[in-house]
Amino acid sequence: MNVNVGTIVRVLRIVAGLVLIALAATNTVGWWGWLGVVPLATGLFRFCPAYTLLGINTCPLKK
């Protein structure tokens, strides 16, 4: 599994995931808030399967 999520995108995914999960846990939003697990997982593992399919890589180039 190659890393394809850069630092800025990684932080944004983790924050968005945690916010959605917190909103779902407090019943502020509906069940769909639990979908925040997806951006949280992709941020923690630094790998996004959709990026692979689309040929996107937000990591800086290695020298």
C-alpha positions as CSV (number, residue, x, y, z in Angstrom):
1,M,0.0,0.0,0.0
2,N,1.7,3.2,-1.2
3,V,1.2,6.4,0.7
4,N,-0.8,8.9,-1.5
5,V,-2.3,11.4,1.0
6,G,-0.1,14.4,1.9
7,T,0.3,16.1,5.2
8,I,-2.3,19.0,4.7
9,V,-4.9,16.7,3.3
10,R,-4.2,14.2,6.0
11,V,-4.8,16.7,8.8
12,L,-8.0,17.9,7.1
13,R,-9.3,14.4,6.8
14,I,-8.6,13.5,10.4
15,V,-10.3,16.7,11.7
16,A,-13.3,16.3,9.4
17,G,-13.7,12.7,10.4
18,L,-13.5,13.5,14.1
19,V,-16.0,16.3,13.8
20,L,-18.5,14.2,11.9
21,I,-18.2,11.3,14.4
22,A,-18.6,13.7,17.3
23,L,-21.7,15.2,15.8
24,A,-23.2,11.8,15.1
25,A,-22.4,10.6,18.7
26,T,-24.3,13.6,20.1
27,N,-27.2,13.2,17.8
28,T,-26.7,16.6,16.2
29,V,-26.7,15.0,12.8
30,G,-28.2,11.8,11.6
31,W,-26.7,8.4,11.0
32,W,-24.7,9.7,8.1
33,G,-22.3,11.4,10.5
34,W,-20.8,8.0,11.2
35,L,-19.4,8.1,7.7
36,G,-16.7,10.3,9.2
37,V,-15.0,7.0,9.9
38,V,-13.9,6.9,6.2
39,P,-12.0,10.2,6.2
40,L,-10.6,9.4,9.6
41,A,-9.3,6.0,8.5
42,T,-7.8,7.4,5.2
43,G,-6.1,10.2,7.1
44,L,-4.6,7.8,9.7
45,F,-3.4,5.3,7.2
46,R,-2.3,8.0,4.7
47,F,-3.9,5.9,1.9
48,C,-7.0,6.7,-0.1
49,P,-8.3,4.0,-2.6
50,A,-10.2,6.6,-4.6
51,Y,-6.9,8.6,-5.1
52,T,-5.4,5.4,-6.5
53,L,-8.3,4.9,-9.0
54,L,-8.1,8.5,-10.1
55,G,-4.3,8.7,-10.2
56,I,-4.1,11.4,-7.6
57,N,-1.2,11.8,-5.2
58,T,-0.9,14.7,-2.8
59,C,2.3,13.6,-1.2
60,P,5.4,15.7,-2.0
61,L,7.8,14.2,-4.5
62,K,10.7,12.2,-3.0
63,K,14.2,13.0,-4.2
